[in-house]
Amino acid sequence: MEAIETFTIDTGTETLAADRIAVRGKVQCLLLHGAGMSTRVRWLPLRTALAQHGVGTVAIDFSGHGDSSSRTEGSLEKRFDEALLALEHIDADGPRVVVGISMSGEIAVRLAVDKATHISGVVTIVGAAYDPAAYQIPFGPEFTRILRSHESWRKSEVFSAIQSFRGRIAVIQAGNDEVVPGMIGSDLIRNASCAEHAELLVLPGVSHALANALDDNPKMTQDVARAIARTIRVKRMPAIREATA
Protein backbone atom coordinates (compact mmCIF):
# COMPACT_ATOMS: atom_id res chain seq x y z
CA MET A 1 0.00 0.00 0.00
CA GLU A 2 1.26 3.42 -0.91
CA ALA A 3 1.10 6.45 1.39
CA ILE A 4 -2.12 8.46 1.72
CA GLU A 5 -1.98 11.36 -0.72
CA THR A 6 -4.22 14.31 0.13
CA PHE A 7 -5.57 16.77 -2.41
CA THR A 8 -8.52 19.11 -2.96
CA ILE A 9 -11.30 19.30 -5.54
CA ASP A 10 -12.66 22.69 -6.64
CA THR A 11 -16.36 22.40 -7.49
CA GLY A 12 -16.77 26.06 -8.41
CA THR A 13 -18.64 26.85 -5.19
CA GLU A 14 -16.91 24.54 -2.69
CA THR A 15 -13.46 23.14 -1.98
CA LEU A 16 -13.60 19.44 -1.15
CA ALA A 17 -10.95 17.72 0.94
CA ALA A 18 -9.96 14.38 -0.55
CA ASP A 19 -7.30 11.71 -0.37
CA ARG A 20 -6.05 8.77 -2.37
CA ILE A 21 -4.71 5.38 -1.27
CA ALA A 22 -3.20 3.69 -4.31
CA VAL A 23 -2.32 0.00 -4.55
CA ARG A 24 0.29 -0.98 -7.14
CA GLY A 25 -0.25 2.54 -8.48
CA LYS A 26 -3.96 1.83 -9.14
CA VAL A 27 -7.12 3.41 -7.73
CA GLN A 28 -10.34 1.66 -8.71
CA CYS A 29 -12.82 2.71 -6.04
CA LEU A 30 -14.54 5.93 -4.91
CA LEU A 31 -15.88 5.84 -1.35
CA LEU A 32 -18.67 8.24 -0.33
CA HIS A 33 -19.41 8.75 3.37
CA GLY A 34 -22.83 9.23 4.92
CA ALA A 35 -24.65 12.10 6.63
CA GLY A 36 -24.49 13.50 10.17
CA MET A 37 -20.93 13.82 11.49
CA SER A 38 -19.46 11.32 9.03
CA THR A 39 -16.24 12.09 7.15
CA ARG A 40 -13.83 10.22 4.93
CA VAL A 41 -11.48 9.67 7.89
CA ARG A 42 -14.14 7.61 9.69
CA TRP A 43 -13.79 4.92 7.03
CA LEU A 44 -9.99 4.72 6.93
CA PRO A 45 -9.88 1.24 8.59
CA LEU A 46 -12.09 -0.19 5.86
CA ARG A 47 -10.00 1.46 3.16
CA THR A 48 -6.85 0.03 4.73
CA ALA A 49 -8.46 -3.42 4.60
CA LEU A 50 -9.40 -2.81 0.97
CA ALA A 51 -5.76 -1.97 0.19
CA GLN A 52 -4.80 -5.38 1.61
CA HIS A 53 -7.20 -6.88 -0.93
CA GLY A 54 -5.60 -4.96 -3.78
CA VAL A 55 -8.19 -2.18 -3.96
CA GLY A 56 -7.04 1.42 -4.20
CA THR A 57 -9.48 4.10 -3.07
CA VAL A 58 -10.30 7.78 -3.29
CA ALA A 59 -12.48 9.35 -0.62
CA ILE A 60 -13.83 12.86 -0.18
CA ASP A 61 -15.42 14.96 2.51
CA PHE A 62 -18.68 16.25 1.09
CA SER A 63 -19.16 19.99 1.50
CA GLY A 64 -20.19 20.80 5.06
CA HIS A 65 -18.24 17.80 6.40
CA GLY A 66 -14.73 17.25 7.69
CA ASP A 67 -12.13 19.48 6.07
CA SER A 68 -14.29 20.63 3.16
CA SER A 69 -15.84 24.07 2.81
CA SER A 70 -19.48 24.85 3.53
CA ARG A 71 -20.46 27.89 1.49
CA THR A 72 -23.86 26.84 0.14
CA GLU A 73 -26.69 24.61 1.33
CA GLY A 74 -26.34 20.88 0.93
CA SER A 75 -28.70 18.58 -0.96
CA LEU A 76 -28.70 15.14 -2.54
CA GLU A 77 -28.29 16.78 -5.93
CA LYS A 78 -25.28 18.74 -4.71
CA ARG A 79 -23.74 15.55 -3.32
CA PHE A 80 -24.22 13.83 -6.65
CA ASP A 81 -22.45 16.67 -8.46
CA GLU A 82 -19.56 16.57 -5.96
CA ALA A 83 -19.24 12.79 -6.29
CA LEU A 84 -19.25 13.10 -10.07
CA LEU A 85 -16.21 15.38 -9.90
CA ALA A 86 -14.50 12.99 -7.48
CA LEU A 87 -14.94 10.15 -9.97
CA GLU A 88 -12.43 11.91 -12.21
CA HIS A 89 -9.76 10.92 -9.69
CA ILE A 90 -10.11 7.15 -10.02
CA ASP A 91 -8.54 5.26 -12.89
CA ALA A 92 -10.28 5.51 -16.23
CA ASP A 93 -8.98 2.12 -17.39
CA GLY A 94 -10.04 -1.11 -15.72
CA PRO A 95 -12.79 -1.60 -13.12
CA ARG A 96 -14.43 1.51 -11.65
CA VAL A 97 -16.47 1.00 -8.48
CA VAL A 98 -18.40 3.44 -6.31
CA VAL A 99 -19.20 2.69 -2.65
CA GLY A 100 -22.04 4.66 -1.06
CA ILE A 101 -22.57 4.63 2.70
CA SER A 102 -25.93 5.45 4.29
CA MET A 103 -27.24 8.62 2.58
CA SER A 104 -24.72 8.08 -0.22
CA GLY A 105 -26.28 4.74 -1.14
CA GLU A 106 -28.71 6.59 -3.38
CA ILE A 107 -25.90 8.72 -4.79
CA ALA A 108 -23.79 5.66 -5.58
CA VAL A 109 -26.59 3.94 -7.51
CA ARG A 110 -27.43 7.11 -9.42
CA LEU A 111 -23.78 7.38 -10.45
CA ALA A 112 -23.55 3.71 -11.42
CA VAL A 113 -26.54 3.76 -13.77
CA ASP A 114 -25.30 6.88 -15.56
CA LYS A 115 -23.57 5.40 -18.62
CA ALA A 116 -21.28 8.41 -18.91
CA THR A 117 -19.50 7.44 -15.68
CA HIS A 118 -18.36 4.02 -16.98
CA ILE A 119 -18.85 2.46 -13.55
CA SER A 120 -18.55 -1.32 -13.52
CA GLY A 121 -19.52 -1.96 -9.90
CA VAL A 122 -21.59 -0.39 -7.15
CA VAL A 123 -21.67 -1.13 -3.41
CA THR A 124 -24.12 0.25 -0.87
CA ILE A 125 -23.32 0.01 2.84
CA VAL A 126 -26.38 0.54 5.07
CA GLY A 127 -27.55 2.43 1.98
CA ALA A 128 -30.62 4.67 2.01
CA ALA A 129 -33.07 5.52 -0.77
CA TYR A 130 -35.11 8.70 -1.20
CA ASP A 131 -38.33 10.02 -2.65
CA PRO A 132 -37.36 11.99 -5.81
CA ALA A 133 -39.19 14.98 -4.30
CA ALA A 134 -36.32 15.27 -1.81
CA TYR A 135 -33.52 15.21 -4.40
CA GLN A 136 -33.17 18.95 -5.01
CA ILE A 137 -34.50 20.12 -1.63
CA PRO A 138 -31.81 21.64 0.65
CA PHE A 139 -31.15 19.63 3.78
CA GLY A 140 -33.46 21.01 6.45
CA PRO A 141 -37.06 20.83 7.70
CA GLU A 142 -38.71 20.23 4.31
CA PHE A 143 -36.17 17.55 3.38
CA THR A 144 -36.81 15.84 6.73
CA ARG A 145 -40.58 16.07 6.29
CA ILE A 146 -40.40 14.23 2.98
CA LEU A 147 -38.13 11.56 4.47
CA ARG A 148 -40.51 10.96 7.37
CA SER A 149 -43.49 10.39 5.11
CA HIS A 150 -44.55 6.76 5.48
CA GLU A 151 -42.27 4.54 3.36
CA SER A 152 -41.31 7.47 1.14
CA TRP A 153 -38.18 5.51 0.17
CA ARG A 154 -40.33 3.20 -1.97
CA LYS A 155 -40.67 6.04 -4.49
CA SER A 156 -36.91 6.18 -5.07
CA GLU A 157 -35.82 6.06 -8.70
CA VAL A 158 -32.90 3.76 -7.91
CA PHE A 159 -35.07 0.64 -7.88
CA SER A 160 -36.13 1.06 -11.50
CA ALA A 161 -32.79 2.51 -12.62
CA ILE A 162 -30.78 -0.47 -11.32
CA GLN A 163 -32.76 -2.82 -13.58
CA SER A 164 -30.61 -1.85 -16.56
CA PHE A 165 -27.27 -2.03 -14.72
CA ARG A 166 -25.07 -4.79 -16.16
CA GLY A 167 -22.11 -4.49 -13.85
CA ARG A 168 -21.51 -5.98 -10.41
CA ILE A 169 -23.41 -4.97 -7.26
CA ALA A 170 -23.03 -5.68 -3.56
CA VAL A 171 -25.40 -4.56 -0.84
CA ILE A 172 -24.11 -4.62 2.74
CA GLN A 173 -26.72 -4.31 5.47
CA ALA A 174 -26.69 -4.02 9.24
CA GLY A 175 -28.81 -6.76 10.79
CA ASN A 176 -30.21 -4.42 13.45
CA ASP A 177 -30.38 -1.22 11.41
CA GLU A 178 -32.69 1.21 13.21
CA VAL A 179 -32.38 3.93 10.56
CA VAL A 180 -32.52 2.36 7.08
CA PRO A 181 -35.22 -0.27 6.37
CA GLY A 182 -33.78 -3.63 5.35
CA MET A 183 -36.20 -3.78 2.43
CA ILE A 184 -34.19 -1.09 0.64
CA GLY A 185 -31.21 -3.38 0.16
CA SER A 186 -33.20 -6.48 -0.68
CA ASP A 187 -35.35 -4.58 -3.20
CA LEU A 188 -32.22 -3.16 -4.81
CA ILE A 189 -30.79 -6.65 -5.26
CA ARG A 190 -34.12 -8.04 -6.49
CA ASN A 191 -34.34 -5.33 -9.15
CA ALA A 192 -30.74 -5.77 -10.32
CA SER A 193 -31.92 -8.44 -12.75
CA CYS A 194 -29.35 -7.68 -15.46
CA ALA A 195 -26.34 -7.43 -13.13
CA GLU A 196 -23.36 -9.67 -13.84
CA HIS A 197 -23.06 -10.31 -10.10
CA ALA A 198 -25.43 -9.37 -7.27
CA GLU A 199 -24.61 -10.04 -3.63
CA LEU A 200 -26.38 -9.28 -0.35
CA LEU A 201 -24.29 -9.38 2.83
CA VAL A 202 -26.17 -8.98 6.12
CA LEU A 203 -24.04 -8.33 9.21
CA PRO A 204 -25.91 -9.81 12.20
CA GLY A 205 -26.25 -7.91 15.46
CA VAL A 206 -25.00 -4.63 13.98
CA SER A 207 -26.76 -1.25 14.10
CA HIS A 208 -26.72 1.54 11.51
CA ALA A 209 -23.52 2.86 13.15
CA LEU A 210 -21.55 0.30 11.19
CA ALA A 211 -18.22 2.12 11.37
CA ASN A 212 -18.20 1.65 15.15
CA ALA A 213 -18.80 -2.08 14.75
CA LEU A 214 -15.99 -2.39 12.22
CA ASP A 215 -13.59 -0.66 14.61
CA ASP A 216 -14.22 -3.43 17.15
CA ASN A 217 -14.36 -6.37 14.75
CA PRO A 218 -11.44 -6.83 12.34
CA LYS A 219 -13.00 -10.00 10.91
CA MET A 220 -16.16 -8.10 9.98
CA THR A 221 -14.03 -5.39 8.39
CA GLN A 222 -12.36 -8.06 6.27
CA ASP A 223 -15.76 -9.55 5.32
CA VAL A 224 -16.94 -6.15 4.09
CA ALA A 225 -13.66 -5.52 2.26
CA ARG A 226 -13.90 -8.89 0.52
CA ALA A 227 -17.47 -8.16 -0.62
CA ILE A 228 -16.30 -4.86 -2.12
CA ALA A 229 -13.27 -6.50 -3.72
CA ARG A 230 -15.54 -9.06 -5.39
CA THR A 231 -17.26 -6.24 -7.26
CA ILE A 232 -13.85 -5.26 -8.62
CA ARG A 233 -12.36 -8.74 -9.03
CA VAL A 234 -8.81 -7.82 -8.10
CA LYS A 235 -6.24 -10.21 -6.70
CA ARG A 236 -5.50 -10.05 -2.98
CA MET A 237 -2.17 -8.51 -2.03
CA PRO A 238 0.55 -11.07 -1.18
CA ALA A 239 0.86 -11.85 2.55
CA ILE A 240 4.32 -10.31 2.79
CA ARG A 241 2.96 -7.00 1.55
CA GLU A 242 0.07 -7.14 4.04
CA ALA A 243 2.44 -7.65 6.93
CA THR A 244 4.39 -4.50 6.08
CA ALA A 245 1.48 -2.25 5.05
ZILINMO-V737354 format. One record per residue. SS is DSSP state (H for helix, E for strand, C for the rest). OMEGA is omega in whole degrees, 0 to 359 (NA if undefined). D_CENTER is the distance of its C-alpha to the mean C-alpha in Angstrom with 2 decimals. Layout:
# ZILINMO-V737354
SS & OMEGA & D_CENTER
SS & OMEGA & D_CENTER
This chain:
# ZILINMO-V737354
C & 177 & 20.84
C & 180 & 21.62
C & 176 & 21.68
C & 180 & 18.89
E & 180 & 19.65
E & 177 & 18.99
E & 178 & 19.33
E & 177 & 18.99
E & 179 & 18.02
E & 181 & 20.63
C & 186 & 19.54
C & 177 & 23.17
C & 183 & 22.91
C & 171 & 20.53
E & 184 & 20.02
E & 172 & 16.52
E & 183 & 16.45
E & 172 & 14.43
E & 185 & 14.98
E & 170 & 15.01
E & 181 & 15.67
C & 175 & 17.45
E & 186 & 18.87
C & 180 & 22.16
C & 184 & 21.48
E & 174 & 18.42
C & 185 & 14.82
C & 194 & 12.86
E & 172 & 9.15
E & 180 & 7.12
E & 183 & 4.70
E & 183 & 4.29
C & 183 & 6.33
C & 184 & 8.13
C & 179 & 11.75
C & 182 & 15.09
C & 185 & 15.75
C & 176 & 12.31
C & 179 & 12.02
H & 182 & 10.63
H & 182 & 13.70
H & 185 & 12.86
H & 180 & 10.46
H & 178 & 13.10
H & 178 & 14.60
H & 180 & 11.72
H & 175 & 11.55
H & 176 & 15.32
H & 178 & 15.31
H & 178 & 13.25
H & 178 & 15.95
H & 178 & 18.54
C & 176 & 17.30
C & 184 & 17.65
C & 174 & 14.10
C & 186 & 13.97
E & 165 & 11.04
E & 176 & 10.84
E & 179 & 9.32
E & 162 & 10.75
C & 174 & 12.23
C & 178 & 12.20
C & 183 & 15.88
C & 181 & 17.55
C & 173 & 15.53
C & 184 & 16.57
C & 179 & 18.64
C & 179 & 17.87
C & 180 & 20.59
C & 186 & 21.01
C & 180 & 23.67
C & 183 & 22.78
C & 179 & 21.35
C & 175 & 17.69
C & 175 & 16.49
H & 179 & 13.71
H & 179 & 15.51
H & 178 & 15.62
H & 178 & 11.90
H & 181 & 11.64
H & 178 & 14.49
H & 179 & 13.16
H & 179 & 9.95
H & 177 & 12.57
H & 180 & 14.69
H & 179 & 12.21
H & 180 & 11.89
H & 184 & 15.58
H & 169 & 15.12
C & 188 & 13.86
C & 179 & 16.71
C & 179 & 18.21
C & 181 & 19.99
C & 182 & 18.70
C & 176 & 15.39
C & 186 & 12.42
E & 176 & 8.99
E & 179 & 5.64
E & 180 & 2.55
E & 183 & 1.72
E & 176 & 4.41
C & 180 & 7.84
C & 184 & 8.89
H & 174 & 5.81
H & 178 & 5.95
H & 181 & 8.95
H & 182 & 7.96
H & 180 & 5.80
H & 178 & 8.95
H & 178 & 11.27
H & 186 & 10.41
H & 184 & 10.83
C & 175 & 14.11
C & 186 & 15.49
H & 181 & 17.84
H & 182 & 18.29
H & 180 & 14.92
C & 178 & 16.00
C & 182 & 12.68
C & 181 & 13.78
E & 179 & 10.87
E & 179 & 7.79
E & 171 & 6.11
E & 179 & 5.59
E & 189 & 6.59
C & 189 & 9.44
C & 178 & 8.08
C & 174 & 10.74
C & 191 & 12.78
C & 170 & 15.39
C & 179 & 18.91
H & 179 & 19.23
H & 182 & 21.87
H & 192 & 19.36
C & 183 & 17.38
C & 182 & 19.81
C & 176 & 21.19
C & 177 & 20.81
C & 183 & 19.33
C & 185 & 22.50
H & 181 & 25.05
H & 176 & 24.86
H & 180 & 21.08
H & 180 & 21.54
H & 179 & 24.52
H & 181 & 22.72
H & 186 & 19.98
C & 173 & 22.84
C & 187 & 24.72
C & 177 & 25.20
C & 180 & 22.38
H & 181 & 21.32
H & 181 & 17.92
H & 180 & 20.04
H & 185 & 20.67
C & 180 & 17.14
C & 185 & 17.33
H & 184 & 14.30
H & 176 & 16.64
H & 183 & 19.19
H & 184 & 17.07
H & 182 & 15.39
H & 181 & 19.01
H & 184 & 19.57
C & 184 & 16.56
C & 179 & 18.25
C & 183 & 15.62
E & 184 & 13.97
E & 172 & 11.60
E & 177 & 10.69
E & 181 & 10.27
E & 185 & 10.48
E & 171 & 12.62
E & 184 & 14.75
C & 181 & 18.36
C & 182 & 19.65
C & 181 & 16.99
C & 184 & 19.16
C & 183 & 16.77
C & 179 & 14.81
C & 179 & 17.28
H & 181 & 16.92
H & 180 & 18.17
H & 181 & 14.99
H & 181 & 13.40
H & 177 & 16.83
H & 179 & 17.59
H & 179 & 14.55
H & 182 & 15.74
H & 182 & 19.30
H & 181 & 18.84
C & 189 & 17.20
C & 181 & 20.83
C & 184 & 20.79
C & 176 & 17.88
C & 181 & 19.19
E & 178 & 17.43
E & 187 & 15.89
E & 175 & 15.24
E & 178 & 14.94
E & 178 & 14.83
E & 181 & 16.26
E & 186 & 16.77
C & 174 & 20.22
C & 184 & 21.45
C & 178 & 18.16
C & 180 & 17.43
C & 179 & 14.41
C & 188 & 14.67
H & 181 & 13.00
H & 178 & 12.85
H & 180 & 16.62
H & 180 & 17.18
H & 177 & 15.56
H & 185 & 17.82
H & 187 & 20.76
C & 181 & 20.06
H & 179 & 19.63
H & 179 & 20.11
H & 177 & 17.20
H & 179 & 15.00
H & 178 & 16.50
H & 179 & 15.99
H & 179 & 12.21
H & 179 & 12.40
H & 179 & 14.83
H & 178 & 12.86
H & 180 & 10.12
H & 179 & 13.23
H & 176 & 14.89
H & 181 & 12.64
H & 180 & 13.83
C & 174 & 17.27
C & 179 & 18.18
C & 179 & 21.04
C & 177 & 20.78
C & 177 & 22.29
C & 185 & 25.98
H & 182 & 26.95
H & 177 & 28.96
H & 179 & 26.06
H & 185 & 23.99
H & 183 & 26.98
H & 182 & 27.24
C & NA & 23.62
